Amino acid sequence: MRTRTPGSAGDDPSEPTRNCTPGSGGDDPPEPPRNSTVLSIQSSVAYGHVGNSAATFPLMRMGVEVWPVLTVHFSNNTGYASWRGPVLGADDVRAVVQGIDDLGVLGECDAVLSGYQGAADTGRAVLEAVALVKERNPGALYCCDPVLGDVGRGFFVAPGIPELMRDAVVPQAQVVTPNQFELEFLTGRTVRTLAEVVEAAQAARAIGPETVLVTSADVEDAEPGTLDLVVVTGAGAWRVTTPRLDGIFQGAGDLTAAVFLARLLQTDDPADAVAWTASVVFGVLDATRRSGRRELQLVAAQDELVDPSRRFEAVPLS
């Protein structure tokens, strides 16, 4: 983590020195490391929580600075009978990212997070943003949530997006967070068992990413009434098993990707990150289920983001 240098431009020399030890020469103690910063390029809704509306608050609550860039701004998510609002084009994404760069701060960005991409040219604009961030900060990560579809629903993105995601976007990412359906498409494999999840995740790693988080592994050899999160890296593979919760939770994948990235930036430990993510997401979804409401209860359950009420462990997979 980088730190700000005491005495940099903007300090007021008229301010008295604080917290100085007598005889120390008046030096201020070093400032603590700054919080991580994420450039999050996703959709947004006014009502409810999907895309950036599901990612921004959790990231901030976990101590991560967020620069949200919107690809759409709808009244609500498209799972409702109707919605209104503008689709923002690739040039809009480019303009916002360029405006941030004009401020000279893009080098402070530690990671880019992307989710739903409404059109192929938006996907290309995201890749341009990633390249620019990496030019300003070569150590920055790109975390791609390859939103394409789901088991039972099939693809729900525009034609051309799946192929662009597989052939151009995912190879540029260091972290990807597919669900089981998306993992199968990205790798051309059928996944029915836990071993096949790991094999497919390794195949996804061969495309480019170092870390693959499978956000919802629903396999034949799982314990009844459970769901697995599986993370696979070059150092190993781990699973976290949680009870299955009944219901359809719009934005759960967006929340999962954001929490995993935040924790990974904080600990650099994939096993810890997947265990924390499973605990946080289970807590939020359980609170949502108990509320009887349709939208994720991020505000009501915000303490789950920093102190999950139920903790799950990551188990190594041989």
C-alpha positions in Angstrom: 0.0 0.0 0.0 1.2 3.5 -0.8 1.3 6.2 1.9 1.0 9.9 1.6 4.1 11.9 2.4 3.9 14.2 5.3 4.5 17.8 4.3 3.2 17.3 0.8 1.4 20.1 -1.1 -1.8 21.2 0.7 -0.4 21.1 4.3 -0.9 24.4 6.1 2.4 25.5 7.6 0.6 27.7 10.1 -1.0 24.7 11.8 0.7 23.8 15.1 2.6 20.5 15.2 0.5 17.8 17.0 1.4 14.5 18.6 5.2 15.4 18.8 7.5 13.7 21.3 9.6 16.3 23.1 13.1 16.3 21.8 12.1 14.5 18.6 12.7 17.5 16.4 9.1 18.2 15.8 8.5 15.4 13.3 4.9 14.3 12.9 4.3 10.6 13.1 3.9 8.9 9.7 0.4 8.8 8.4 -1.3 5.4 8.2 -1.6 3.7 4.8 -4.4 5.1 2.7 -7.5 3.0 2.0 -7.6 1.0 -1.2 -9.4 2.7 -4.2 -11.5 0.9 -6.8 -12.7 2.3 -10.1 -16.1 0.5 -10.5 -17.6 0.5 -14.0 -21.1 -1.0 -13.8 -24.8 -0.3 -14.2 -26.7 1.7 -11.7 -30.3 1.9 -10.5 -32.2 4.5 -8.5 -34.4 1.9 -6.7 -32.9 -1.2 -5.4 -29.4 -2.7 -5.5 -27.7 -4.1 -8.6 -24.5 -3.2 -10.3 -22.8 -0.2 -8.8 -25.9 0.3 -6.6 -25.0 -3.1 -5.0 -21.2 -2.6 -5.0 -20.5 1.0 -4.0 -22.0 1.1 -0.5 -20.5 -2.3 0.6 -17.1 -1.3 -0.7 -17.2 2.0 1.2 -18.6 0.3 4.4 -15.6 -2.1 4.2 -13.2 0.9 4.0 -12.6 1.0 0.3 -12.7 4.3 -1.7 -14.9 3.9 -4.8 -15.0 5.9 -8.0 -18.3 4.7 -9.7 -18.6 5.0 -13.4 -22.1 4.2 -14.8 -22.9 2.2 -17.9 -26.7 2.7 -17.5 -28.8 4.6 -15.0 -32.2 2.9 -14.7 -35.1 3.5 -12.4 -34.9 -0.1 -11.2 -33.5 -3.4 -12.3 -34.7 -5.1 -15.4 -36.3 -8.0 -13.5 -39.4 -5.8 -13.0 -42.1 -5.5 -15.6 -40.9 -2.1 -16.7 -38.0 0.3 -16.1 -36.9 3.7 -17.4 -33.7 5.6 -17.8 -30.7 6.1 -20.1 -28.1 3.7 -21.4 -24.8 5.5 -21.3 -22.6 4.8 -24.3 -19.0 3.8 -24.5 -17.9 7.4 -25.1 -19.6 8.4 -21.9 -17.6 5.8 -20.0 -14.4 7.1 -21.7 -15.2 10.7 -20.9 -15.7 10.0 -17.2 -12.5 8.0 -16.9 -10.6 10.6 -18.9 -11.9 13.3 -16.6 -10.6 11.4 -13.5 -7.3 11.0 -15.3 -7.2 14.7 -16.0 -7.2 15.3 -12.2 -3.9 13.4 -12.0 -5.3 10.9 -9.5 -5.7 7.7 -11.6 -2.4 6.4 -10.3 -4.1 6.0 -6.8 -6.5 3.4 -8.2 -5.7 -0.1 -6.9 -8.3 -2.0 -8.9 -10.9 -1.8 -11.6 -14.1 -3.7 -11.1 -16.5 -4.3 -13.9 -19.9 -6.0 -14.2 -22.8 -5.9 -16.6 -21.8 -4.5 -20.0 -24.8 -3.5 -22.1 -23.0 -3.4 -25.4 -19.8 -4.7 -27.0 -18.4 -1.2 -27.4 -18.9 -0.6 -23.7 -16.8 -3.7 -23.1 -14.0 -2.2 -25.3 -14.2 1.1 -23.3 -13.8 -0.9 -20.1 -10.7 -2.5 -21.5 -9.3 0.9 -22.4 -10.0 2.1 -18.9 -8.1 -0.9 -17.5 -5.2 -0.3 -19.7 -5.1 3.4 -18.7 -5.2 2.5 -15.0 -2.4 0.0 -15.4 -0.4 2.6 -17.2 -0.8 4.9 -14.3 -0.4 2.2 -11.7 1.2 -1.1 -13.0 0.3 -2.9 -9.8 -3.5 -2.3 -10.2 -5.8 -5.3 -10.4 -8.6 -5.9 -12.8 -11.5 -7.8 -11.3 -14.1 -8.8 -13.9 -17.5 -10.1 -13.0 -18.4 -11.7 -16.4 -22.2 -11.1 -16.2 -23.7 -13.2 -19.0 -26.5 -15.4 -17.7 -27.5 -18.0 -15.2 -28.5 -21.7 -14.9 -32.2 -22.0 -15.9 -32.3 -18.6 -17.6 -29.6 -18.9 -20.2 -28.0 -15.7 -21.6 -29.6 -12.4 -20.8 -27.1 -10.1 -22.4 -27.0 -8.6 -25.9 -25.6 -10.7 -28.8 -21.8 -10.5 -29.1 -21.3 -9.8 -25.4 -20.6 -13.4 -24.4 -17.9 -13.9 -27.1 -16.3 -10.5 -26.3 -16.2 -11.4 -22.6 -14.6 -14.8 -23.3 -12.2 -13.8 -26.0 -11.1 -10.2 -25.1 -12.2 -9.1 -21.6 -11.6 -12.1 -19.3 -8.0 -12.7 -20.7 -7.1 -9.2 -19.4 -8.4 -9.7 -15.9 -6.4 -10.9 -12.9 -9.6 -11.9 -11.0 -12.8 -13.2 -12.4 -16.0 -14.1 -10.6 -18.3 -16.2 -12.8 -21.3 -18.2 -11.7 -21.5 -21.8 -12.8 -23.3 -21.1 -16.0 -20.7 -18.4 -17.0 -17.8 -20.7 -16.0 -19.2 -23.4 -18.4 -19.5 -20.9 -21.2 -16.0 -19.3 -20.7 -14.3 -22.7 -20.7 -16.5 -24.8 -23.0 -16.9 -27.4 -20.2 -19.8 -29.0 -18.5 -19.7 -28.8 -14.7 -21.6 -31.3 -12.7 -19.3 -32.2 -9.8 -17.0 -30.3 -7.4 -14.0 -31.7 -9.1 -15.3 -30.5 -12.5 -15.7 -27.0 -10.9 -12.1 -26.9 -10.0 -11.0 -28.3 -13.4 -13.1 -25.7 -15.2 -11.7 -22.9 -13.0 -8.2 -24.0 -13.8 -9.1 -23.9 -17.5 -10.4 -20.4 -16.9 -7.1 -19.5 -15.3 -5.4 -20.7 -18.5 -7.2 -17.9 -20.4 -5.5 -15.3 -18.3 -6.8 -14.6 -14.8 -4.7 -15.6 -11.7 -7.7 -16.0 -9.4 -11.1 -17.5 -10.3 -14.0 -17.3 -7.8 -17.0 -19.5 -8.7 -19.8 -17.6 -7.0 -22.4 -20.3 -7.0 -21.4 -23.9 -7.5 -24.5 -26.1 -7.5 -23.1 -29.6 -8.0 -24.4 -33.1 -7.8 -22.0 -34.2 -5.0 -22.9 -31.3 -2.7 -24.6 -31.8 0.6 -28.4 -31.4 0.2 -29.6 -27.9 0.9 -26.2 -26.3 0.5 -24.3 -24.1 -2.0 -20.6 -23.7 -2.5 -18.3 -20.8 -3.3 -15.0 -22.1 -4.8 -11.8 -20.1 -5.3 -9.0 -21.4 -7.4 -5.5 -19.8 -7.8 -2.0 -21.0 -8.7 -1.5 -21.7 -5.0 -4.5 -24.0 -4.5 -8.2 -24.3 -4.3 -10.7 -23.7 -1.5 -14.4 -24.2 -1.0 -16.9 -22.6 1.4 -20.2 -24.3 1.9 -23.2 -22.3 3.1 -26.9 -23.2 3.6 -29.0 -22.6 0.5 -31.5 -19.8 0.9 -34.8 -19.8 -0.9 -35.5 -16.8 -3.1 -34.2 -14.8 -6.1 -31.7 -12.2 -5.0 -31.1 -9.6 -7.7 -27.7 -8.1 -7.2 -26.2 -10.9 -5.2 -23.5 -11.6 -7.8 -22.6 -7.9 -7.9 -22.3 -7.8 -4.1 -20.2 -11.0 -4.1 -17.7 -9.7 -6.6 -17.4 -6.4 -4.7 -16.9 -8.0 -1.3 -14.4 -10.5 -2.6 -12.3 -7.8 -4.3 -12.4 -5.6 -1.2 -11.2 -8.4 1.1 -8.6 -9.5 -1.4 -7.1 -6.0 -1.5 -7.0 -5.9 2.3 -5.5 -9.3 2.9 -4.0 -10.6 -0.3 -5.3 -14.0 0.8 -7.8 -15.8 -1.5 -8.8 -18.4 1.1 -9.5 -15.6 3.7 -11.3 -13.6 1.0 -13.7 -16.4 -0.1 -14.5 -17.3 3.5 -15.2 -13.6 4.4 -17.3 -13.2 1.2 -19.4 -16.2 1.9 -20.1 -15.0 5.4 -21.0 -11.5 4.4 -23.2 -12.4 1.5 -25.0 -15.1 3.5 -25.7 -12.6 6.2 -27.1 -10.0 3.8 -29.2 -12.5 1.8 -30.6 -14.1 5.0 -31.6 -10.6 6.3 -33.2 -9.9 2.9 -35.1 -13.2 3.0 -36.3 -12.5 6.5 -37.4 -9.0 5.6 -39.8 -10.3 3.0 -38.7 -7.6 0.6 -37.5 -8.0 -3.0 -34.4 -5.9 -2.9 -31.1 -6.6 -1.1 -31.3 -5.1 2.4 -27.8 -3.6 2.3 -28.5 -0.7 4.7 -30.5 -2.7 7.2 -27.9 -5.4 7.2 -24.8 -3.2 6.8 -23.2 -4.6 10.0 -22.9 -7.9 8.2 -20.4 -6.2 5.8 -17.9 -5.6 8.6 -18.8 -8.2 11.3 -20.8 -11.1 9.8 -23.1 -12.7 12.3 -22.3 -16.2 11.0 -18.8 -17.2 9.9 -17.9 -19.9 7.4 -14.5 -21.5 6.9 -12.6 -22.1 3.7 -11.7 -25.8 3.2 -8.7 -26.7 1.1 -9.4 -28.9 -1.9 -6.8 -31.5 -2.8 
